Amino acid sequence: RALDPESACFVICLDHAGGPDVQSRARQYWHGDGRNRFFDKALQWIVLPDGAAGFLGEHAMADGGPALRINQYIIAAIFSGPPA
């Protein structure tokens, strides 16, 4: 069964490109190649081939506070390891 991005709450974009510097990574996080970003989704996480990751949020639904909180929660979960 194919996944339908239209019904998703958030999107994880697995990119095939990246860059060594902050500017090229920022461009990649913002729009990538233009084919795998869903700008109507409030929450998108972008993962580059080297494991670097970024977040793209549509500000009307996920402005600063909520976006920061969900990212802090995810980072804490990643660094705490799997549940016991």
C-alpha positions as CSV (number, residue, x, y, z in Angstrom):
1,R,0.0,0.0,0.0
2,A,1.5,3.3,-1.0
3,L,1.9,6.0,1.6
4,D,-0.1,9.2,1.0
5,P,1.7,12.4,2.1
6,E,-1.6,14.3,1.9
7,S,-2.9,12.4,5.0
8,A,0.3,12.6,7.0
9,C,0.7,14.8,10.1
10,F,4.4,15.3,9.4
11,V,6.9,14.3,6.7
12,I,10.5,13.0,6.9
13,C,12.5,13.9,3.8
14,L,15.5,11.6,3.1
15,D,17.7,13.7,0.9
16,H,20.4,12.5,-1.5
17,A,22.4,15.8,-1.4
18,G,23.9,18.0,1.2
19,G,26.9,20.1,1.6
20,P,29.9,20.7,3.9
21,D,29.1,24.2,4.8
22,V,26.3,25.9,6.7
23,Q,25.0,27.8,3.7
24,S,24.6,24.8,1.5
25,R,23.0,22.8,4.3
26,A,20.5,25.6,4.9
27,R,19.6,25.7,1.3
28,Q,19.1,21.9,1.3
29,Y,16.9,22.1,4.4
30,W,14.8,24.9,3.0
31,H,13.9,23.6,-0.4
32,G,16.2,20.7,-1.4
33,D,15.8,19.9,-5.1
34,G,12.2,21.2,-5.0
35,R,10.7,17.7,-5.5
36,N,10.5,16.2,-2.0
37,R,9.3,19.1,0.2
38,F,5.7,19.3,1.2
39,F,5.1,23.0,2.0
40,D,1.5,22.4,3.1
41,K,2.7,20.2,5.9
42,A,3.4,22.0,9.2
43,L,6.3,19.7,10.3
44,Q,9.1,18.3,8.1
45,W,12.3,16.8,9.2
46,I,15.1,16.6,6.6
47,V,17.9,14.0,6.9
48,L,21.0,14.3,4.7
49,P,23.1,11.3,3.6
50,D,25.8,12.0,6.3
51,G,23.2,11.9,9.1
52,A,22.9,15.7,9.5
53,A,19.3,16.7,10.1
54,G,17.2,19.8,9.9
55,F,13.6,21.0,10.6
56,L,11.3,22.9,8.4
57,G,8.1,24.2,9.9
58,E,5.2,26.0,8.4
59,H,4.8,28.9,10.8
60,A,1.0,29.3,10.7
61,M,0.5,26.0,12.5
62,A,3.9,25.5,14.3
63,D,5.3,28.8,15.2
64,G,8.4,29.2,17.4
65,G,7.3,27.8,20.7
66,P,5.5,24.6,19.7
67,A,8.2,23.8,17.0
68,L,11.0,24.3,19.5
69,R,9.3,22.1,22.1
70,I,8.6,19.2,19.8
71,N,12.2,19.3,18.5
72,Q,13.6,19.4,22.1
73,Y,11.4,16.4,22.9
74,I,12.7,14.4,19.9
75,I,16.4,15.3,20.6
76,A,16.0,14.2,24.2
77,A,14.4,10.9,23.1
78,I,17.2,10.3,20.6
79,F,20.0,10.9,23.2
80,S,18.3,9.0,26.0
81,G,18.3,5.8,24.0
82,P,15.5,3.2,23.7
83,P,13.0,2.8,26.5
84,A,13.8,0.3,29.1
